[in-house]
Amino acid sequence: MNQPVAKTLHFKPHERNIFFHLLTACNLSCKHCYINPAQHGTATVSRETMEQWLTLFYDPHKESNVIFLGGEPTLHPDLVHGIRYARSLGYKTITVDSNGYLHHDLLNRLKPDEAVLSFSLDGPNPEVNDALRGAGVFATCTANLQKAIGLGFEVSVIYTVSQLNIEHLAAMPELLERLGCKRFFIQVIGLRGKSASEQETNLQVSPEEWLAVIPGVAKDAAHRGIHVIYPKVFLEPGEEFLCAGNVAENYFIFPNGRVYLCPLCEDFPLHTFRIEDNCLVENSGITEKNLFSLNIPEGCVMNKLLQPGNLEYKPDGSPRHRISCCLLKQEIRPEPPRKQK
């Protein structure tokens, strides 16, 4: 049997990705939630504003994609309208990142070809997942995941790796195979929101832990017919560092009108843009954009400044590993079935 091979998903110059936080409210209170109401606000985007901002960020000359986020985006009563409005504008892909509760009868109001549904699941069983996300979440999330698959929706599962669940990641491919889920996103914990305020729990995983666990789990999932995407995190020796803030178009939009180019900066008022009178206005002074061009031995300057716990150094002071841009991904696709002779 051929071994599945990980390939780097390089940034696409003609792609625009819109990460649209419709609200910051959520029905759960996950231990590692990255939302920071002090920075992101507590408002809910109105139906009219949703239409205006989707129009503002849509570029007909580029492959425009939108991911609806929260908080919990399915709490928004006009989410289905927003999905259909985005489709009418011409967004190529539309994704909803959900905790699995799928409020407002979403599965019965939405057609399977209108959006991809991505479910957050941080453990292969209730004992692991619910300790992070809340009592009863595993059962609800997996039940709605199976219902969505049964209705014909394209679905995926997102697993955020931290010290609290990395040892249980290996059990996920078998679970996803059993549930019938064919796409798996493995994320690495970022020190933002609650995670940043609880650094004493040491949520970050070491380079050795990440490299020892994640590639093997991804290969196992691919052998089971599951398409896996996960952060590169650590660059190969000699590999060029590229910052998405310089070479790609990603906009992280919050209900208070802040627009970031880098998700690592979301705990700070370093946003490059703000939305004012339905126009995208670049901020003056020091912003994240001023830092993207800094060239340091560690790779990502934002990682060095904001979450340096995953950095280790040799006796001569040079870094043991260089950190990639947090938006640089790798993928392993299942081997296509061989044709019978």
FENLIN-V446990 format. One record per pair of residues at least 4 apart in sequence whose ideal C-beta (glycine too) atoms are under 7 Angstrom apart, sorted by the first residue. I is the first residue (numbers start at 1). J is the second residue. Records with the same first field share a line. If there is no record, write none. Layout:
# FENLIN-V446990
I->J ; J
This chain:
# FENLIN-V446990
2->335
3->219
4->219 ; 222 ; 223 ; 332 ; 334 ; 335
5->332
6->215 ; 218 ; 330 ; 331 ; 332
7->330 ; 331
8->232 ; 328 ; 330
9->329 ; 330 ; 331
11->242 ; 244 ; 247 ; 248
14->62 ; 63
15->62 ; 63 ; 249
16->59 ; 62 ; 63 ; 64 ; 249
17->65 ; 249 ; 250
18->57 ; 64 ; 65 ; 66 ; 251 ; 253
19->67 ; 69 ; 250 ; 251 ; 252 ; 253
20->53 ; 66 ; 67 ; 68 ; 69 ; 253
21->40 ; 69 ; 70 ; 71 ; 253 ; 254 ; 255
22->44 ; 45 ; 50 ; 68 ; 70 ; 73 ; 76 ; 79
23->44 ; 45 ; 70 ; 71 ; 75 ; 76 ; 255
24->35 ; 37 ; 40 ; 41 ; 42 ; 70 ; 71 ; 255
25->44 ; 70 ; 71 ; 75
26->70 ; 71 ; 72
27->72 ; 75 ; 101
28->99 ; 133 ; 134 ; 137
29->134
30->132 ; 133
31->132 ; 194
32->132 ; 160 ; 162 ; 189 ; 194 ; 195 ; 203
33->193 ; 194
34->190 ; 192 ; 193 ; 195 ; 266
35->40 ; 71 ; 193
36->40 ; 192 ; 193 ; 266 ; 267
37->41 ; 42
39->266 ; 267 ; 269
40->254 ; 255 ; 256 ; 258
41->254 ; 255 ; 256
43->255 ; 256
44->76 ; 255
45->49 ; 50 ; 255
46->50
47->51 ; 78 ; 81
48->52
49->53
50->54 ; 78 ; 82
51->55 ; 85
52->56 ; 278
53->57 ; 253 ; 275
54->58 ; 66 ; 82 ; 85 ; 86 ; 89
55->89
56->278 ; 280
57->251
58->64 ; 89 ; 90 ; 91
59->64
60->90
63->92
64->91 ; 92
65->91 ; 92 ; 93
66->86 ; 91 ; 94
67->95 ; 97
68->73 ; 79 ; 82 ; 96 ; 97
69->73 ; 97
70->75
71->75
72->98 ; 99 ; 101
73->79 ; 96 ; 97 ; 98
74->79 ; 96 ; 98 ; 101 ; 102 ; 103 ; 104 ; 106
75->103
77->104
78->82
79->83
80->84 ; 109 ; 110
81->85
82->86
83->87 ; 94 ; 110 ; 114 ; 115
84->88 ; 114
85->89
86->91 ; 94
87->91 ; 94 ; 114
93->116
94->115
95->115 ; 116 ; 118
96->115 ; 117 ; 118
97->118 ; 158
98->102 ; 117 ; 118 ; 119
99->120 ; 141
100->119 ; 120 ; 137 ; 140 ; 141 ; 144 ; 145
101->140
102->106 ; 107 ; 144
104->109
105->109
106->110
107->147 ; 148 ; 151
110->114 ; 115
112->151 ; 152 ; 153
116->154 ; 156
117->148 ; 153 ; 155
118->156 ; 158
119->141 ; 145 ; 155 ; 157
120->158
121->129 ; 141 ; 157 ; 159
122->129 ; 132 ; 133 ; 159 ; 160 ; 165
123->128 ; 129 ; 132 ; 138 ; 165 ; 168
124->128 ; 168 ; 171 ; 172 ; 175
125->129 ; 138
126->130 ; 138 ; 139
127->131
128->165 ; 168
129->133 ; 137 ; 138
130->134 ; 135 ; 136 ; 137 ; 138
132->164 ; 165
133->137
136->140
137->141
138->142
139->143
140->144
141->145
142->146 ; 179
143->147
144->148
145->149 ; 155 ; 179 ; 181
146->150 ; 179 ; 180
147->151
148->153 ; 155
149->153 ; 155 ; 180 ; 181
155->181
156->181 ; 183 ; 184 ; 185
157->176 ; 181 ; 184 ; 185
158->185 ; 187
159->169 ; 172 ; 186 ; 187
160->187 ; 189
161->165 ; 166 ; 169 ; 186 ; 187 ; 188 ; 189 ; 205
162->166 ; 189 ; 203 ; 205
163->202 ; 203 ; 205
164->203
165->169
166->205 ; 209 ; 213
169->213 ; 217
170->217
171->175
172->176 ; 217
173->177 ; 217 ; 220 ; 221 ; 224 ; 226
174->178
175->179
176->181 ; 184 ; 221 ; 226
177->224 ; 226
182->225 ; 226 ; 227
183->226 ; 227
184->221 ; 226 ; 228
185->229
186->214 ; 218 ; 228 ; 230
187->231
188->231 ; 233
189->195 ; 203 ; 204
190->195 ; 263 ; 264 ; 307
191->195 ; 196 ; 199 ; 204 ; 306 ; 307
192->196 ; 266 ; 267
193->267
194->198
195->203
196->267
204->307 ; 309 ; 310
205->209 ; 210
206->210 ; 310
207->211 ; 234 ; 310 ; 312 ; 320 ; 321
208->212
209->213
210->214 ; 233
211->215 ; 234
213->217
214->218 ; 230
215->219
216->220
217->221
218->222 ; 228 ; 230 ; 332
219->223 ; 332
220->224
221->226 ; 228
222->226 ; 228 ; 332 ; 333 ; 334
225->334
226->334
227->333 ; 334
228->331 ; 332
229->329 ; 331
230->329 ; 330
231->326 ; 328 ; 329
232->324 ; 328 ; 329 ; 330
233->323 ; 324
234->321 ; 323 ; 324
235->239 ; 241 ; 299 ; 322 ; 324
241->299 ; 322 ; 324
242->247 ; 325
243->247 ; 292 ; 325
244->248 ; 250 ; 325 ; 327
245->261 ; 262 ; 288 ; 289 ; 292
246->292 ; 293
250->261 ; 327
251->259 ; 261
252->259 ; 260 ; 263 ; 266
253->259
254->258
257->274 ; 275 ; 276
258->271 ; 274
259->271 ; 272 ; 273 ; 274 ; 275 ; 280
260->265 ; 266 ; 271 ; 272 ; 288
261->272 ; 288 ; 289
262->288 ; 302
263->326
264->302 ; 303 ; 306 ; 326
265->270 ; 288 ; 302
270->287 ; 288
271->283 ; 287 ; 288
272->282 ; 283 ; 287 ; 288 ; 289
273->280 ; 281 ; 282 ; 283
274->281 ; 283
275->280
276->281
283->287
286->290
288->292
291->301 ; 302
294->301
296->301 ; 304
297->318 ; 319
298->304 ; 311 ; 319 ; 322 ; 323
299->322 ; 323 ; 324
300->304 ; 323 ; 324 ; 325 ; 326
301->305
302->306
303->307 ; 308 ; 323
304->308 ; 311
310->323
311->319
312->320 ; 321
313->317 ; 318 ; 319 ; 320
314->318 ; 320
324->328
